[in-house]
Amino acid sequence: MSSTEPPGVRSTTGPASQAGAVRVADGEQLRTVALPGLEMNVRFRPPQRAGLPPALFVHGLGGSSQNWSALMEQLAASVDGEAVDLPGFGWSPPPADRDYSVTALARAVIRHLDAAGRGPVHLFGNSLGGAVSTRVAAVRPDLVRTLTLVSPALPELRVQRAAVPTALLALPGVAALFGRLTHGMTAEQRTRGVTALCYGDPSRVTAEGFRAAVEEMERRMALPYFWDAMTRSSRGIVDAYTLGGQHGLWRQAQRVLAPALLVYGGRDQLVSYRMARRAAASFRGSRLLCLPEAGHVAMMEYPEVVAAAFRDLLRDTAERVSDRSTEDGKG
């Protein structure tokens, strides 16, 4: 990141708006981006050297920018990376209009990129963040160099059984019911449930990582807008799944011009492994990385493998651009 901050940006080594137990990995920093009607926390690594291409990482439902820390570390020598906390998640306050639709979240990402002037970026998205990133790449191709999607939440005709509770959150009154049914659960119990749902092999989570996740679960559950953010975001995914025509996510996937890397886990309980083939056919010129032992968050489970695949994409994309420039020069 440049030492000169754009207007509306506050840099800090801790959270700007919610002081407390936010965790920052070695080499990471936080800043708050404040735009009219929008405030987002951004986690970033100061670039190792000048000239690295910019990258932006977008988390999934119930996640945060911290979900990308391991992959950002792996790619520190390849990109100038930053990860956002979407409005209402992580350390970002909820949106003033309480709009958590995929379109609204994509609009927040676009506003951030426009204000920062970092585009075009290498855009990464996981789960809900994958749907958001797909929409960004389709409607603003000028902002996206490459697109890397990890278990993107794209419409499925047959939803995974484990994903049904998330879909049910979209129904009126269900969030309150979930709250009552799980009222006696500790943060540790909730965290174990989430880990079992999202990881292909929960034993890959270190003891330190689990403790950090429990602390974060405690913090999030204490937020007055926690269930509202989960409910409205779930509703946003369901609405996006049912949207047809040119605004449908699969139709928008076909419109993406950026080279795409698609990552799917064979043990994913939320996004079906069988969707990998359809995704590969929809994103033109895409490449597919299937990890049989991974779950829903391959960038957290196998960051070194995902990083290697992205570096291959980065190298091949740079070579194609160089070849085109050479041909243009000869012409």
N, C-alpha and C positions, 0 to 999 in steps of 0.2 A: 504494500500500500504506500502511496505517496505520503511524504511528510506534510504535504499541504492538504488539509481537509476541506471538502466541499461544504457549502453552507448547510446547516442543520445536522451536522455530524459531531458527536462527542466521543472522543477516544478515551479508553480507560483500561486498566488491567483487571477490573472487576465490573459487575453490572452497573449500568448508569442509573437505572431507575428502581432496582430492587436489590438493595444491599443485602448480603447474607452469604449463604453457603453455595453460591454458584461455583462450579468446578471448571477450571481452565487447565488444559493439559500443558505440559512443558512446551514452550515456544509459541503458545497461542495467546491472543489478546481478544478483548471484547470492545465493541463500540456500539453506540446507539445511533441509528439513523432516524432523524425526525423530519418528516415531510408533512404538509398540510393534511390533517386528518389521518395520518399514518405514522406509527412509530414501531421500529423493528430493531431487535438486538441482532448484531452481526458478530460472528466468531471468525477470526482470521489469523493467518500466519504471515508475518512480514516476509516478503519475498527474499529468497536466499541470494538472488542477484537481480540486477536490472534486466528488463526485457522479457521476463517470463510471461507467458500468455495468461490472461485472467480466467478464473474458473469460479462458478457459483454452485453451491450444494443446497438442495431443498429436501427437507425431511418429510416423513410420513405422518399419518394420523396418530396423535398422542406422542409424537416424537419431538425432537429438538435438534438444534445445530450440533449438539454434542454427539449425535449419532454418526457424524462424519469425521470425528477427530482422528480415528485410526487411519482412515483412507487419506485424509488431508496430510497426515504425517508422512505416509508412504509416497505421496506425490509432491512433497515440498520442494524437490529439486526440479520438478517438471512444470508446475503451474503456480501462479499467484492466486491462492485459493481463499475463499471466504464462504461461510455457511450462514444462512439466515435462520432465525426463529420466526416462523410464520406468525401472523397476528393471532394472539390468543394462546400461543404455545411457547414452550421454553421460558425465556425471560421477556418476551414481547407482550405488551398489554393487548387486550382484545380490541378488535376494530370498533370504531364508534358506532357504525351502522349495524353491527352484529351479523354482517354478511360473511359467511364462511363457505360460500359456494366455490367450486373449482375456478369459475371465471373470476370471482373477486380475489381469490388468492393469486391467480395468475396475474391479475392487474397489479397487485401489490409487488410482485417480483419485477414486473415490467417497470413500474414507477421507480423502484430502487435502482434498477440498471440504468434507466434513463438519467436519473439524478446523479448517479455516480460516474456516468460516462465511461464505464468499463467495457461496454459491449463492443464487438461480439465476444461472448464468453464460451468456455467449455461448460455446458450446463449438465448438472447431475440431478437426478430425482429418484427417490425411493417411495414406493407405494402411492399414497395420496400425492406426494411430491412428484412422482412420476407422471401422474395425470396432469398436474399443474404445469410441469415442465414441457409436456407434449403440447399443451395448449399455447404456452409461450412460444415454442419453436414454430408452431403452425401460423400464428397470427403476427409474430414479429421475427421473421427469419433473419433480419438484419442484426438481431441481438445474440444469435446463437451460432457458434463455430462448429461444435459437435454436441451430440446429445447422448448421455449415458443414463440408461434407465435400469434401476435395480428393482425387480418385482413390481413394475408399474401397475397401478390400480386402473386397468382398462376393462371395459364391460365384458362380463362373462355370462353366457346363457345359463350355465349351471354353476352357481356360486358355491365355493368351498363351504363345507358344513361348519368349520371353525369360524368362518367369517359371518355367519348368520347373526350372532349377537351384535356385531358392529352395525349390520344393516338394520336390526331391530331398534337401535338407538334413534334412528330417524323417525320412529313413530311417536306421536304425542303421548306423554306420560311414562314412556318406558325408562327414560333416564332416572326419573324419580323412583321407579320400581327397582331398577338396578341398585340405586343408592341404598334403598331400604334392605334389599336382600344381601348386600355386601357390607352393611354397616359394621358388623363385628369383625371384619377381616383386618388384619394388621397390614402395614405397608410391606412387610417382608412377604406375607402370603400373597398379596397382590402382585408383587414384583416377581415371585416365583411363577405365578400364573402367566404373566406377560412373557417372561423368559421362555417358558415351555411352549408358548404359542408362537413366538417369533423366531426362535433359534432352531436349527436343524438338530443341533447337539448342545443342550443347555450347559453341559459340563465344560464347554469352551469358555464360559464366562468365569473370569478370575474372581477370587474372593474379594479383592479390592474393588473390582468392577461391580460386583453385586452389591457391596455396601454402598457404593456411590449411587447405584440405581435405587436402592431403598430410600436413601436420603432424598433423592429427587422425587420419588413417589410421594413421600410424606409432604414435601413442599407443594407439589401440584395439587394434592387432594385438599390442601388447606386454602387454595385459591377460590374466591367466591364465584369465579366464572368457569371453573373446571368442567362441570357437567354441561354447561351451556355450550362451551367450545366443542366438546366431544359430540354432543347431540347435533349441533348445527353443521359440523364438519361431516358427520356421518350422513346427514340429510343431503349435504352437498354432493357427496360421492354417489348416493342413490339417484339424485336428480341428474347427474352427469351420465350415469349408466343408461338412463331412460331417454336421454336427449337424442333426437334423430337428426337427419339432414346434414347440412354442412357443418353444424356445430357439434355433431357427434364425435366422440373421442377417436373412434376408429377412422372416421373420415378425415379428421384432422391429422392423425398419424400418417395418412397417405400424402398429406400436403407438406410434411416436414422435408426440407431440402438438405438439412445438415446431416453429415455422416453420423450414424447412430450405432452405439454399442448397447446390446440388450443382455441383461444378466438375470437368469432365473435359477431358483433353487429347487432341487428335486424333493426336498422335504418341506417345502413351503405350504403351510396350512391355510394361508389367507389368499394367495394368488396362485392359481393352478399352474403346475408345470406344463400342462398340455397347451397353455396359451402361448408358449414360446414360439411355436411354429407359425401361428397366426400373426404374432407381432413381427417376426422376421420377414414375413411376406408383406406386411403393411408398411413398414418403414423402408423406403427404397434404399438399396445399397447398404443395408445394415449388416452387422456382424453379430453373432449370437454366442454367448458364453453360458453354458449350462453347468451348474455345480451340483452333482447328485446328492452331496451330503449337506448342502446349505439349506437354510430355511428362508425366512422372509427378509432378512437383513444381511445379505451376503457381504456387504461392504464392512460390516462389523465382525462377521465370522471369519471371512477370508480376505482381509483388506489387501494383502500382498498379491493375491491372485487377480483381484479386480484391478488393482493398480497396474499390474503387468499388462493386462488386456487393454487398459486405457492408453498406456504408453505406446503399445503397438498401433492403436488407432491414431494417436497423436503423430507418431512417426510417419505412418502411411499417408495421413492427410497432408502433412508438411511436404512430403515427397511429391504428391500429386500437384500441389500448388506450385512447387518449384518447377515441375515438368511443364505445367501450363505456361509459366512465366518464360521459360526457355523457348517454348514454341512461339509465343507471342513476340519475343525478341527477334527470332529468326524471320518471322513474317514481316 
